[in-house]
Structure formats: structure tokens, C-alpha cells
Amino acid sequence: MQNVPALRIQTGNDAPLHPGRDYVLYWMIAARRPRYNFGLQRAVELAREHGKGLLVFEPLRCGYRWASERIHKFIIDGMAANTRAFAKTNVEYLPYVELADGADKGLLQSLAARAVAVVTDEFPCFFLPHMVEAAAGQLDVRLEQVDSNGLYPLRAAGREFTVAHSFRRHLQKELPAHLGQQPLEDPLQGVKLPPVRVASDVLKRWPPGFAAELSKLPIDHDVPATNIAGGWDAAVTHLGAWVDRQFGVYEEERNHPDHDVTSGISPWLHFGHLSAWEVLQNVAWRENWTPGKLTGKTDGRRGWWGMSDNAEAFLDQFVTWRELGYQWCHKHPEDYDRFDSLPSFAQTTLKRHASDKRPYIYTLEQFENADTHDEVWNAAQRQLLIEGRIHNYLRMLWGKQILHWSESPRQALAIMTQLNNKYALDGRDPNSYSGIGWCLGLFDRAWGPERPVFGKVRYMTSASTRRKCRMEEYLQRFGRNA
């Protein structure tokens, strides 16, 4: 069995292993899937090494910021899919949905008290890093964090990258060595482990399950669930359908909202229902590609992979920009979402123009209700309210206009963060924070001519978007009466 690369494993505390205990505990909090999962694979390694069974514990808290029916429903869908998957194995799976804020207090410690080791997922932002750090200090058994976030390990880059083109060059040099270290498609295939039984007093105090009635949970009921189903099986089905039906016109059509041909996979990636490795595998199958076809040549954004124009365009977005966002949050654990983390040119120019007269100024409530003068912006916001997503090209415009119509750059950043994290299924994610930051100059360069409000930060308008992109059907779909 292929071992998990050491670079992806970090010990979270100084506690020892306890070989005499009953099982290995996998605390599944970010990579919520049974496939292509380094965390699960590492837990299986330890279980086999010590001749123990494996307990997979997947909890869902209700007290985190922005908790809503939308987010809960998506995660619970994933729990149902995981239940079906693990039922076919000899692994014990324990899903737990918290019914009241703080109700899960003590559950992890109780499960860990019988564990040889605890393995969990590493995720570089939102509340998860602090939660894992706090938990690690309370356990008397070794806790390991495993990075299953992307193709490129979080700790592989020895330095920080401030612009996409330099990170792209770095990846083209360093990524090939990691492409041969992919996770197993099914880390449980052919694995025989002893059975696991969870103590009856634990099950009585914390009844497992995921069939919670959303309306009775202490979460935001003003943000309803969407019609997008969560779970690894829904993710795999969606990905396969996209590759079969829309991938072939991706390069030509991806910026046109009328007929959206973008992959739409970001919600499943965010919640860990889908692995970046599985996405690459699907594209590789479509392209009849192996790493041996890497060309080592590029015009900047195209040609390096040795694939079609559609694949090269998609992978530049999916690999370069996604991995850059994860690297950014990993390197900036305390300020990835703050104005002061923006590049110096952006901070300087935005501060210099902070007192410029705005053509319009809207409140958070007006933005949230899609109540501006601009029908393009309003349509994008309504898509966010209804579907939990915004078309990729329009999401950039959405953020730029919030900057244009807010009292200050800092207020614009706060409004973007609030709306995105509250409504977007892929919010609260490294790529959300890096995308919002990009609207304020992150990973970009200074642009001229210098303009009111924007200064040297890249400028976008709804008028130019309508000239470049087919919009009419989109505007009808998400118009004021949608």
C-alpha cells in the first residue's frame, strides 16, 4: 500500500501513541469523502500498522459563524453519501449533527480516550485551524493533521508568492515531482481491519445520525438550501457530466453567463466531497493524458500540460489559481482576509482614493437585497441568493462594483466577505478569500490610468461586461422578478 507523503503529515501535539487502545480515530472535518483522501489513507496506515480497527467520526457543529440551512443541508447530504459508502466496508462510521450549540463538547475527547492515534484534516482557513489546535491540546493521544487539499502540498513552497505568474512558473518546475504521489482512489480497497464498537455510554449521550430537522436547529433559517445536492457521489456525477457535455467548449464559452459551461465544482471541493486529484483524473481520461506528456514548455498560461486548449485553460484556473489561494491562506494564517494583507501598491492607492466621491453608495442591506441601480450586478447577487453561487466572470465584477459603491475600501472588503460567506456554497474557503482579495488588488499588478476610487487597482464595469459577454438570457433568469 502506497504511503502518504511525509510532507503532508503534521503532528499537532506532543502526546504519544497508545498501541494498547482499541482503534484509530479519523476525525473527518474537511476532506469529507471516502475517495482520494490522504487523511483517510493515513488513518488506514496506522490502523494496519497497529492491527486495530478504524473509526471515522464526522461531526457537524451548529455554532460556527454563518451556519445556515444552506450549508447544513449540503454537509448532511455528504454524510448520507458517506454512510452508504462506509456501510460496504469494515470501517465504523459515526456521523454526528449537533442539535444545540456546544452539545458536542466532550465527544471528541471521549472517542479519543480509546484511540491509538487521532488523524484529522488540515484546512488553512476559517475556524478549522483554531478548532484543531484547541482540540490537540486537550487530547492525551497523538493527533496528526493531514493535508489533502490539493495537488501541491501546502508546505512544498519555500516562499510566498504575490502574483499568479510567478507562482505558475514555480508550479511548472515543482509540481511534476508531486504528481506521482497521488492518493489512492479507494484507500479501503482490499483492507481488512478488526471491527470497532463505540462505547454505549458515548452513543447514549451523543446519539449519532444526520437526519436532523433543519428547521429546529439553531442556525440561520433565512438562508435556505439550494437544489444542489452535496456528497461525494453527487460530485462525481456532476463532474463526469460536465466533462462529457461542456468541457469541449470551455475555452470558447467560459466567460458567457447565458449558457454557463464552467465546471461548477467549487461547492464540492470546498466541503471536501470532491478531491482535486479526482478532477485531474477525469480531465486526464478525457485527454488520454499521463504526466509523461508534460511538455515543460509554455507561453505563460498554455502548453505546459501538453493537453488541448480547453484543458490547458481549465487547469490554469483549477490548478494555478486554486493552489495559489491555498498557499496564501497557509502562509497568512491570521490575516488572509484583512485589508492589511493586500499588496503595498493596493493599500497605498486605495487609501489615497478612499475619500473620492462615489457615484453611488449602498448599504450592506441594499447590496444583500440586490437593490442597486445596476441590473447586471443585481442579477449576479440574485444568483448568489438563489443558487449559492455566481458565474465565475461575474463574480469578479460583483466584487469590483462593491468596491466602487461602498463608503471605503475596508467597508467594501467587509461587505464582500459577509455576502460571500453567508450565501455562497463555496464561501469560507481559501479561494473565496483570495478571490475577494483579487478584487482589491491581491495577486495583481498596478494598472493605469489611475482612476477615482480604484486608483491603480484593476477596473471593471457592467457596461464593458455586457459588451464582452452574452448576458440577455442570464438577465432574464435572474432579473428583478426571479
C-alpha positions in Angstrom: 0.0 0.0 0.0 1.4 3.4 -1.0 2.2 5.6 2.0 1.0 9.1 2.5 3.9 11.6 1.6 5.5 12.7 4.9 5.3 16.4 3.7 1.5 16.1 4.0 1.5 14.9 7.7 2.0 17.2 10.7 1.9 16.2 14.3 -0.4 18.5 16.2 0.6 17.8 19.8 3.3 16.2 21.9 1.1 13.3 23.2 2.2 9.7 22.5 0.6 6.9 20.5 -1.2 4.4 22.7 -0.8 1.0 20.9 -2.8 -0.8 23.6 -6.0 1.0 22.9 -8.9 -0.1 20.7 -8.9 1.7 17.3 -7.5 4.5 15.2 -9.8 7.6 15.1 -10.2 9.6 11.9 -11.8 12.9 12.8 -13.2 13.9 9.4 -13.7 17.7 9.3 -12.6 19.0 5.8 -11.9 16.1 3.4 -15.4 14.7 3.8 -15.1 11.8 1.4 -14.1 8.1 1.1 -12.1 8.6 -2.1 -8.7 10.2 -3.0 -8.3 11.2 0.7 -4.9 11.3 2.2 -6.4 11.7 5.7 -8.4 8.5 5.5 -5.4 6.8 3.8 -3.1 7.8 6.7 -5.7 6.6 9.3 -5.8 3.2 7.4 -2.0 3.1 7.5 -1.9 3.5 11.3 -4.7 1.0 11.8 -3.0 -1.7 9.8 0.4 -0.9 11.5 -1.1 -1.5 14.9 -3.6 -4.2 14.0 -6.6 -2.1 15.0 -9.9 -1.2 13.6 -10.8 2.3 12.2 -13.5 4.7 13.5 -14.4 7.5 11.2 -16.1 10.4 13.1 -17.7 13.1 11.0 -19.3 15.9 13.1 -21.3 19.0 12.2 -21.4 21.8 14.6 -24.1 24.5 14.7 -22.3 27.3 16.5 -19.9 28.5 13.8 -20.4 31.8 12.0 -22.7 31.8 9.0 -24.2 28.4 9.9 -27.4 28.1 7.9 -29.8 25.6 6.3 -27.9 26.0 3.0 -24.6 24.9 4.5 -26.0 22.3 6.8 -28.1 20.6 4.1 -25.1 20.3 1.8 -22.9 18.7 4.5 -25.7 16.4 5.7 -26.2 15.2 2.1 -22.5 14.3 2.2 -23.0 12.4 5.5 -25.7 10.3 3.8 -23.4 9.5 0.9 -20.6 8.6 3.3 -22.9 6.4 5.3 -23.7 4.4 2.2 -20.1 4.2 1.2 -18.7 3.1 4.6 -21.5 0.6 5.0 -19.8 -1.5 2.3 -16.5 -1.6 4.3 -15.4 -2.9 7.7 -14.8 0.6 8.9 -17.1 2.1 11.6 -18.6 5.4 10.6 -20.1 7.8 13.1 -21.9 10.9 11.8 -23.0 13.4 14.4 -25.1 16.5 13.9 -25.1 18.9 16.9 -28.7 19.8 17.9 -27.7 22.7 20.1 -24.6 24.9 20.3 -22.0 23.2 22.4 -23.8 19.9 22.6 -20.8 18.1 21.2 -18.5 19.2 24.0 -16.5 16.3 25.2 -17.5 13.9 22.4 -14.1 14.0 20.6 -12.2 13.5 23.9 -14.4 10.5 24.7 -13.8 8.9 21.4 -10.1 9.7 21.5 -9.8 8.2 25.0 -9.9 4.8 23.4 -7.8 5.7 20.3 -4.3 4.5 19.4 -4.0 7.8 17.5 -6.2 10.6 16.1 -5.9 11.7 12.5 -7.7 14.8 11.2 -7.8 17.0 8.1 -5.7 20.1 7.7 -7.5 23.1 6.3 -5.8 26.5 6.1 -8.6 29.0 7.0 -12.0 29.7 8.6 -12.4 28.3 12.2 -10.9 24.9 11.5 -7.2 25.6 12.3 -8.1 27.1 15.7 -10.5 24.3 16.4 -7.9 21.6 15.7 -5.2 23.4 17.7 -7.5 23.7 20.7 -8.6 20.0 20.5 -5.0 18.8 20.1 -4.0 20.4 23.4 -6.9 18.6 25.2 -6.1 15.1 24.0 -3.8 12.6 25.7 -3.0 10.9 22.4 -1.1 11.9 19.3 -3.1 14.0 16.8 -1.9 14.2 13.2 -3.1 16.7 10.7 -3.1 15.5 7.0 -3.1 17.9 4.1 -5.4 16.5 1.4 -6.3 19.9 0.0 -4.7 20.0 -3.5 -2.2 18.6 -5.9 0.6 20.7 -4.4 1.3 20.2 -0.7 0.8 23.3 1.5 4.3 23.0 2.8 6.0 22.4 -0.5 6.6 26.0 -1.4 9.5 27.5 0.5 8.4 31.1 -0.1 5.4 33.3 -0.6 4.0 34.2 -4.0 2.4 37.6 -4.5 1.4 37.3 -8.2 0.0 34.5 -10.2 2.5 34.4 -13.0 5.5 33.8 -10.6 3.5 31.0 -8.8 2.6 29.5 -12.2 6.3 29.3 -13.1 7.1 27.7 -9.7 4.4 25.1 -10.1 5.6 24.2 -13.6 9.0 23.5 -12.1 7.9 21.8 -8.9 4.6 20.1 -9.5 5.7 17.2 -11.6 7.5 15.6 -8.6 4.2 15.6 -6.7 2.0 14.3 -9.5 3.4 10.8 -8.9 2.4 10.9 -5.2 -1.4 10.9 -5.6 -3.8 9.5 -3.0 -5.4 6.1 -3.5 -8.7 6.2 -5.3 -10.1 3.8 -2.7 -7.9 3.6 0.4 -10.1 0.9 1.9 -9.9 -1.5 -1.1 -8.8 -4.9 0.0 -8.1 -3.7 3.5 -9.2 -6.0 6.3 -9.5 -4.4 9.8 -10.9 -5.6 13.1 -14.4 -4.4 13.9 -14.9 -1.4 16.1 -17.5 -0.8 18.7 -18.2 2.7 20.1 -18.9 2.6 23.9 -22.6 2.5 24.6 -22.4 5.4 27.1 -20.9 7.6 24.4 -23.7 6.6 21.9 -26.3 7.3 24.6 -25.0 10.7 25.5 -24.3 11.7 21.9 -26.8 9.9 19.6 -25.3 9.5 16.2 -27.1 10.4 13.0 -27.6 13.0 10.3 -31.4 13.1 10.0 -31.8 16.3 11.9 -34.7 18.5 11.1 -33.1 21.7 9.8 -36.0 23.9 10.9 -35.3 23.0 14.6 -31.6 23.6 14.6 -30.2 26.9 16.0 -28.9 28.1 12.6 -29.8 30.8 10.1 -33.1 29.9 8.5 -33.2 32.9 6.3 -30.6 31.3 4.0 -32.4 28.3 2.5 -30.9 25.2 1.0 -30.4 25.2 -2.8 -31.3 22.5 -5.2 -27.6 21.4 -5.5 -27.1 18.1 -3.7 -24.0 17.6 -1.6 -21.9 14.5 -1.2 -19.1 12.7 -3.0 -21.5 10.7 -5.2 -23.3 13.9 -6.4 -19.9 15.5 -7.0 -18.6 12.6 -9.1 -21.8 12.5 -11.1 -21.7 16.3 -11.8 -18.0 16.2 -12.7 -18.5 13.4 -15.2 -21.5 15.0 -16.8 -19.6 18.3 -17.2 -16.5 16.6 -18.7 -18.8 14.8 -21.2 -21.1 17.6 -22.2 -19.4 21.0 -21.7 -15.7 20.6 -21.3 -15.3 20.6 -25.1 -16.3 24.3 -25.4 -14.9 25.5 -22.1 -12.2 27.8 -23.6 -14.5 29.5 -26.1 -17.6 29.8 -23.9 -16.5 30.1 -20.2 -17.0 33.9 -19.9 -20.6 33.9 -21.2 -23.2 33.7 -18.4 -26.1 32.9 -20.8 -25.0 29.3 -21.2 -22.7 28.6 -18.3 -20.1 26.0 -19.3 -17.9 26.5 -16.2 -17.4 23.3 -14.1 -19.4 24.4 -11.1 -17.5 22.0 -8.9 -16.3 24.5 -6.2 -19.0 23.7 -3.6 -18.0 20.0 -3.6 -14.3 21.0 -3.5 -14.9 23.3 -0.6 -16.7 20.8 1.6 -14.2 18.1 0.7 -16.7 16.0 -1.1 -14.5 16.1 -4.2 -10.7 15.8 -4.5 -8.5 17.9 -6.7 -6.9 14.6 -7.8 -10.2 13.2 -9.0 -10.8 16.3 -11.1 -7.4 15.9 -12.7 -8.0 12.2 -13.3 -11.3 13.0 -15.1 -9.6 15.6 -17.3 -6.7 13.2 -18.0 -9.0 10.4 -19.1 -10.8 12.8 -21.4 -7.4 13.9 -22.9 -5.8 10.5 -22.9 -3.0 12.1 -20.9 -0.3 11.0 -18.4 2.3 13.0 -16.6 4.8 11.7 -19.2 3.1 14.1 -21.7 4.1 17.3 -19.8 5.9 19.5 -22.3 7.9 21.7 -20.0 7.1 24.5 -22.5 4.6 27.3 -22.0 3.5 30.6 -23.4 2.7 31.7 -19.9 -0.7 30.1 -19.4 -0.9 27.4 -22.1 1.1 24.5 -23.4 2.8 23.2 -20.3 0.4 20.3 -19.6 0.5 19.0 -23.2 -3.3 18.9 -23.4 -6.0 20.6 -25.6 -6.7 24.3 -25.4 -9.8 23.6 -23.3 -7.9 21.5 -20.8 -5.0 24.0 -20.6 -7.4 26.9 -19.9 -9.3 24.9 -17.3 -6.2 23.6 -15.5 -4.7 27.1 -15.3 -7.8 28.2 -13.4 -8.2 25.0 -11.4 -4.6 24.3 -10.5 -2.7 27.6 -10.6 -5.4 29.9 -9.1 -6.8 27.3 -6.7 -3.4 26.2 -5.3 -2.3 29.9 -5.0 -5.3 30.6 -2.8 -4.5 27.7 -0.5 -0.9 28.7 -0.3 -1.9 32.3 0.5 -4.1 31.2 3.5 -1.5 28.8 4.7 1.2 31.5 4.6 -1.1 34.1 6.2 -3.0 32.2 8.9 -4.0 35.4 10.8 -4.6 38.0 8.1 -5.6 36.3 4.9 -8.9 38.1 5.0 -7.7 41.5 6.1 -7.1 44.8 4.3 -3.6 45.0 5.7 -2.6 41.8 3.8 -3.1 43.4 0.4 0.0 44.3 -1.6 1.5 47.6 -0.8 0.6 49.2 -4.1 -3.1 48.3 -3.5 -3.2 49.6 0.1 -1.4 52.8 -0.9 -3.6 53.6 -3.9 -6.9 52.6 -2.2 -6.1 54.7 0.8 -5.2 57.7 -1.4 -8.6 57.4 -3.1 -10.6 56.5 0.0 -12.2 59.9 0.2 -13.0 60.1 -3.6 -16.7 60.8 -4.4 -18.5 57.6 -5.2 -21.1 57.5 -8.0 -23.4 55.6 -5.6 -23.1 54.5 -2.0 -25.1 51.4 -0.9 -25.6 49.9 2.5 -25.0 46.2 3.3 -28.7 45.7 3.3 -29.1 47.2 -0.1 -26.4 45.1 -1.6 -27.8 42.0 0.1 -31.2 42.6 -1.3 -29.9 43.2 -4.8 -31.3 46.7 -4.6 -28.8 48.8 -6.7 -29.3 50.8 -9.9 -27.3 48.2 -11.9 -29.3 45.3 -13.4 -26.2 43.2 -14.1 -24.9 43.5 -10.6 -28.4 42.8 -9.2 -28.7 39.7 -11.3 -25.3 38.4 -10.0 -26.4 39.0 -6.4 -29.7 37.2 -7.0 -27.9 34.2 -8.4 -25.9 34.1 -5.2 -29.1 34.4 -3.1 -30.9 31.7 -5.1 -28.2 29.2 -6.2 -25.4 29.9 -3.7 -23.0 30.8 -6.5 -22.2 33.5 -9.0 -20.9 32.8 -12.6 -17.1 33.0 -12.5 -16.7 36.0 -14.7 -19.5 38.0 -13.0 -18.1 37.2 -9.5 -15.1 39.5 -10.4 -17.5 42.3 -11.5 -19.6 41.7 -8.4 -16.7 42.4 -6.1 -15.3 45.3 -8.2 -18.6 47.1 -8.1 -18.9 46.7 -4.3 -15.6 48.5 -4.0 -16.9 51.2 -6.3 -20.2 51.7 -4.4 -19.0 51.4 -0.7 -18.0 54.2 1.6 -14.4 52.9 1.9 -12.2 50.0 0.7 -12.3 48.4 4.1 -16.1 48.5 4.2 -16.1 47.0 0.7 -14.0 44.2 1.9 -16.3 43.6 4.9 -19.4 43.6 2.7 -17.9 41.2 0.1 -16.8 38.8 2.9 -20.2 38.9 4.6 -22.3 38.3 1.5 -20.0 35.6 0.1 -19.6 33.7 3.3 -23.2 33.9 4.2 -24.7 32.8 0.8 -22.1 31.1 -1.3 -21.8 27.3 -1.0 -18.1 27.7 -1.7 -17.7 30.6 0.7 -15.4 30.5 3.8 -12.7 28.9 1.5 -9.2 29.9 0.6 -10.3 30.6 -3.0 -13.1 32.8 -1.7 -10.7 34.9 0.3 -8.2 35.1 -2.5 -10.9 36.0 -5.0 -12.2 38.7 -2.8 -8.7 40.0 -2.2 -8.1 40.0 -6.0 -10.9 42.5 -6.4 -8.8 44.8 -4.2 -5.5 44.1 -6.0 -4.3 40.8 -4.4 -2.1 38.8 -6.8 -2.5 41.5 -9.4 -0.3 44.5 -10.6 -0.8 48.2 -10.7 -3.0 49.3 -13.6 -3.2 52.6 -15.4 -4.7 55.1 -15.9 -5.2 55.9 -12.3 -9.0 56.2 -11.6 -11.2 57.7 -8.9 -12.0 55.2 -6.1 -10.0 52.4 -7.7 -6.7 54.2 -8.0 -4.3 51.7 -9.7 -6.4 48.7 -8.8 -7.9 46.9 -11.9 -11.1 48.5 -13.1 -14.3 46.7 -14.4 -17.7 47.9 -15.3 -21.1 46.4 -16.1 -21.1 48.2 -19.5 -17.9 46.5 -20.6 -19.1 43.2 -19.3 -22.2 43.4 -21.4 -20.1 44.2 -24.5 -17.8 41.2 -23.9 -20.3 38.6 -22.7 -23.7 37.2 -23.7 -26.0 38.3 -20.9 -29.6 38.6 -22.1 -30.8 35.1 -21.0 -28.9 35.5 -17.8 -30.5 38.8 -17.0 -34.0 37.4 -17.7 -33.3 34.4 -15.5 -32.1 36.5 -12.5 -34.0 39.7 -13.2 -36.0 41.5 -10.6 -38.9 39.1 -10.8 -36.8 36.0 -10.5 
